[in-house]
Amino acid sequence: MTEHVEWSEPEPAAAPAGSAVTPADAADAARLVAFGLQPKLAPARDQEYTELLRRHRDDPAFARLADAVAAGLGLVVLEVSPRAGMAVTAAEDSVFAVRMGDYARRTAADSGDRFLHGLAHLAAAALAFPRPEDLADDSYIGRVTVNGVDAFVRQACRRLEERAARQGENTDPATDAPGLEAAWRIWARRSATGATKDARRPAASTTGIVAKALAFLTDSGFLQRTGDDSGGTYRTTARYQLQVRDMAGAAALAELLELGVVPVTDGTASLLPAEDSDDLDLVADAGLPFHS
């Protein structure tokens, strides 16, 4: 006589505690992304922000959820750490993306100035982190000034002019042509400071353009203003370093670095003065850290 054995489906294993995503988890993840969209908020100054960053580090499921929330908003997560907080940048198709045309209109510039504003941002990035190791060192803090960025761009303009002359290229391109070869000529012939009846810096002057660019970066949590010398002095933040790392491969930034104004070959020099710089239209007290 044989014993009849009934087979049954095995009982499903109990789900590990904490594996199911709850509405509270989703709310916390969205809250962390919201903190990341407040770039001037330092994590050390907000206990809830600090706790959510710690949870992102210690709970992989929560980290994936927060990163997915960011991705759904068209945001790219650059880093999540106590140093930078939840540092995010907007993808090109994100509603949070700020395009140069929008930025130029926001600064009350005419459409012909969009390349000058773009060049000011490129120059600020190159001047803040002139060497690859500066970008790689989390403890590095770059410093820029309004007058220094303007002087730096004018040196780059000189190098571009010399290069165009050597190559027999048109040295006066149309103002609406793309690229640095168009922007250098426009910048070089624009007044550095201009003059107004009440001694204010005109917005259309090159130092006015740089000042707006650095103020925008400050409002975006990328720079911190430290003083008024040299038209305004600023120091970089961890978020700006991450942002510049992300754009380091951009063709325009690479072209600017290759001009030789910022040598990056041996990791020792910082900035070199332009040859025969006496006739450059530099504002007084540019504050550039020249080294021989």
matplotlib code that plots the C-alpha trace (Angstrom):
import matplotlib.pyplot as plt

x = [0.0, 1.5, 1.0, -0.5, 1.3, -0.4, 1.8, 1.2, 2.7, 5.4, 4.4, 6.0, 8.9, 8.1, 9.2, 12.3, 11.4, 11.6, 11.7, 8.2, 8.1, 5.6, 4.0, 6.1, 9.3, 8.3, 7.6, 11.0, 12.7, 10.9, 11.8, 15.5, 15.3, 13.6, 16.5, 18.8, 17.0, 17.8, 21.5, 22.3, 21.1, 24.0, 23.2, 24.9, 22.3, 19.2, 18.8, 16.2, 18.4, 21.3, 19.1, 17.9, 21.4, 22.4, 19.5, 20.5, 24.0, 22.8, 19.7, 20.3, 16.5, 15.9, 18.9, 17.5, 14.1, 15.5, 17.6, 14.6, 12.5, 15.3, 15.5, 11.8, 12.2, 14.9, 17.7, 21.1, 22.5, 26.1, 26.8, 25.0, 27.2, 27.4, 29.9, 27.7, 24.2, 22.2, 23.9, 21.8, 22.1, 19.3, 19.3, 18.8, 15.2, 14.4, 11.9, 14.7, 17.2, 18.3, 19.3, 21.7, 19.0, 16.7, 19.6, 20.5, 16.9, 16.8, 19.8, 18.2, 20.8, 20.0, 20.3, 23.6, 25.2, 24.4, 27.8, 29.4, 27.4, 28.4, 32.0, 31.9, 30.6, 33.3, 36.0, 34.8, 34.9, 38.4, 39.7, 38.2, 39.7, 42.7, 44.2, 42.7, 44.0, 42.0, 38.8, 39.8, 40.7, 37.5, 39.2, 40.3, 38.6, 38.9, 38.7, 37.6, 36.9, 34.9, 37.8, 40.0, 37.5, 37.3, 41.1, 41.4, 38.9, 40.8, 44.0, 42.1, 40.9, 44.5, 45.5, 42.5, 43.3, 46.9, 45.8, 43.4, 46.0, 48.5, 46.0, 44.8, 41.3, 38.7, 39.5, 36.2, 33.5, 29.8, 28.4, 25.8, 28.4, 28.8, 32.0, 34.9, 36.2, 33.1, 32.9, 36.5, 36.2, 32.9, 34.4, 37.6, 35.9, 33.3, 34.2, 35.4, 33.6, 31.8, 30.4, 27.0, 25.9, 25.7, 29.0, 27.3, 28.7, 26.7, 25.1, 26.4, 30.1, 32.2, 32.6, 28.9, 28.4, 30.9, 29.2, 25.8, 27.3, 29.0, 25.9, 23.8, 26.3, 26.1, 22.3, 22.6, 24.7, 27.9, 29.8, 29.9, 30.7, 33.5, 34.2, 34.0, 37.6, 38.4, 34.8, 33.6, 35.4, 34.0, 35.0, 33.8, 31.5, 31.5, 28.5, 30.3, 33.3, 30.9, 29.2, 32.5, 33.6, 30.4, 31.1, 34.9, 34.6, 32.8, 34.5, 34.4, 35.9, 38.6, 39.3, 39.6, 42.1, 44.1, 44.8, 47.6, 46.2, 45.7, 48.5, 47.5, 50.4, 52.6, 50.2, 52.5, 51.7, 48.4, 48.0, 50.5, 50.5, 49.8, 52.7, 53.0, 50.0, 50.5, 47.9, 45.3, 42.0, 42.1, 40.2, 42.3, 43.1, 42.2, 43.4, 44.7, 47.1, 49.8, 52.8, 55.9]
y = [0.0, 3.2, 6.5, 9.3, 12.5, 15.7, 18.4, 22.0, 25.2, 26.4, 29.4, 32.6, 33.9, 36.8, 40.1, 41.5, 44.2, 47.7, 46.4, 47.8, 51.4, 53.3, 56.7, 58.1, 56.8, 58.5, 61.7, 61.6, 60.9, 63.8, 66.0, 65.1, 66.1, 69.4, 70.1, 69.5, 72.1, 74.7, 75.0, 77.7, 75.5, 73.9, 70.4, 71.2, 73.9, 71.7, 68.6, 67.1, 67.5, 65.9, 62.9, 62.4, 62.5, 59.9, 57.7, 58.0, 56.7, 53.9, 52.7, 51.5, 51.2, 54.7, 55.9, 54.3, 55.8, 59.3, 59.0, 57.9, 60.9, 63.2, 61.4, 61.7, 65.5, 65.6, 66.0, 64.4, 63.6, 64.6, 63.7, 63.0, 63.8, 65.9, 68.1, 69.0, 67.8, 66.3, 68.1, 67.9, 69.5, 69.8, 67.7, 69.5, 68.6, 69.3, 72.0, 73.2, 73.8, 77.4, 78.0, 80.8, 82.6, 82.6, 83.7, 86.5, 87.7, 87.5, 89.7, 92.3, 91.7, 91.9, 88.8, 89.7, 89.5, 85.9, 84.8, 87.3, 85.9, 82.4, 83.4, 84.9, 81.7, 79.6, 82.0, 81.9, 78.1, 78.0, 80.6, 78.9, 75.5, 76.1, 72.6, 69.1, 68.3, 71.3, 69.7, 66.3, 67.6, 67.8, 70.1, 72.7, 76.1, 78.3, 82.1, 84.5, 88.3, 90.3, 92.3, 89.2, 87.3, 90.2, 90.5, 86.8, 86.9, 89.8, 87.8, 85.0, 87.5, 88.4, 84.8, 84.1, 87.2, 86.1, 82.6, 83.9, 86.1, 83.3, 81.1, 83.9, 83.7, 86.5, 88.5, 90.3, 87.6, 88.3, 88.9, 86.1, 83.5, 80.7, 79.8, 81.6, 83.0, 85.1, 86.1, 87.3, 90.1, 91.3, 91.2, 92.9, 95.9, 96.3, 98.7, 97.1, 99.6, 102.3, 105.2, 106.2, 109.5, 108.0, 106.0, 102.6, 99.8, 99.6, 96.2, 96.1, 96.6, 93.5, 93.8, 94.3, 91.1, 89.2, 90.7, 89.3, 85.9, 85.7, 86.9, 84.3, 81.6, 82.9, 82.7, 79.2, 78.1, 77.7, 80.7, 82.6, 86.3, 87.1, 90.8, 93.9, 94.1, 93.9, 94.5, 91.6, 88.6, 85.1, 81.6, 78.3, 75.8, 72.0, 72.2, 74.4, 72.0, 69.2, 71.2, 72.1, 68.5, 67.6, 70.2, 69.7, 68.0, 70.8, 71.9, 75.6, 75.1, 72.9, 75.5, 78.2, 76.2, 75.3, 79.0, 78.8, 81.5, 78.7, 76.2, 72.8, 70.7, 70.2, 71.0, 73.7, 77.0, 78.8, 81.7, 83.3, 87.0, 87.8, 88.8, 92.6, 93.2, 96.9, 97.8, 95.4, 97.1, 95.9, 97.3, 98.6, 96.1, 93.0, 90.8, 88.0, 85.6, 85.7, 83.4, 83.1]
z = [0.0, -1.1, 0.7, -1.3, -1.1, -2.1, -3.7, -3.1, -4.3, -1.9, 0.2, -1.1, 0.9, 3.2, 1.7, 3.5, 5.9, 4.3, 0.7, -0.2, -1.3, 0.7, 0.0, 2.8, 1.1, -2.1, -0.2, 1.5, -1.9, -3.5, -0.5, -0.9, -4.6, -3.5, -1.2, -4.1, -6.1, -3.4, -4.3, -1.8, 1.1, 3.0, 4.3, 7.6, 8.2, 7.9, 10.1, 7.8, 4.8, 6.7, 7.7, 4.2, 2.8, 5.4, 4.4, 0.7, 1.7, 4.0, 2.2, -1.4, -2.1, -1.0, -3.0, -6.1, -5.4, -5.0, -8.1, -10.1, -8.9, -10.0, -13.4, -13.8, -13.4, -16.1, -13.5, -13.6, -10.1, -10.0, -6.4, -3.1, -0.1, 3.0, 1.1, -1.9, -0.7, -3.5, -6.4, -9.6, -13.0, -15.5, -18.6, -21.9, -22.1, -18.5, -17.4, -15.1, -17.9, -18.3, -21.9, -22.9, -24.9, -21.8, -19.6, -22.0, -22.0, -18.2, -18.0, -20.4, -23.0, -26.7, -28.8, -30.2, -26.7, -26.1, -27.1, -24.8, -21.9, -22.8, -23.1, -19.6, -18.2, -20.0, -18.8, -15.2, -15.3, -16.8, -14.4, -11.4, -12.2, -14.5, -14.1, -14.3, -10.8, -9.5, -10.7, -9.3, -5.8, -3.7, -1.3, -4.0, -3.8, -6.8, -6.6, -9.4, -9.6, -12.1, -13.3, -13.4, -15.6, -18.0, -18.2, -18.8, -21.7, -23.2, -23.1, -24.8, -27.4, -28.2, -28.6, -30.9, -33.0, -33.3, -34.3, -36.9, -38.4, -38.6, -40.4, -42.7, -41.4, -41.3, -38.2, -38.1, -38.2, -38.2, -34.7, -35.1, -36.1, -33.5, -31.6, -29.9, -33.2, -33.4, -29.8, -29.3, -31.8, -30.3, -26.8, -27.7, -29.2, -26.4, -23.6, -20.4, -18.1, -20.0, -18.2, -16.8, -15.3, -11.8, -12.1, -12.3, -14.3, -17.6, -18.2, -21.8, -20.8, -20.5, -16.8, -16.5, -18.5, -16.2, -13.1, -14.2, -15.0, -11.5, -9.8, -11.6, -10.5, -7.0, -7.0, -8.4, -5.5, -7.6, -6.2, -2.9, -2.9, -0.6, -1.1, -3.3, -4.5, -8.2, -9.1, -6.9, -5.5, -5.4, -4.2, -5.8, -4.1, -4.3, -6.6, -9.1, -9.1, -10.0, -12.6, -14.3, -14.2, -16.0, -18.8, -18.9, -22.2, -23.9, -27.1, -26.3, -22.9, -24.4, -27.1, -24.5, -22.4, -25.5, -26.2, -23.7, -21.5, -18.9, -19.3, -18.0, -19.1, -16.1, -13.2, -11.8, -13.4, -13.0, -15.4, -17.7, -18.7, -22.3, -24.4, -24.8, -22.7, -22.3, -24.9, -23.7, -22.7, -19.1, -16.3, -13.4, -10.6, -12.6, -9.8, -12.0, -10.2, -12.8, -12.5, -14.6]

ax = plt.figure().add_subplot(projection="3d")
ax.plot(x, y, z, "-o")
ax.set_aspect("equal")
plt.show()
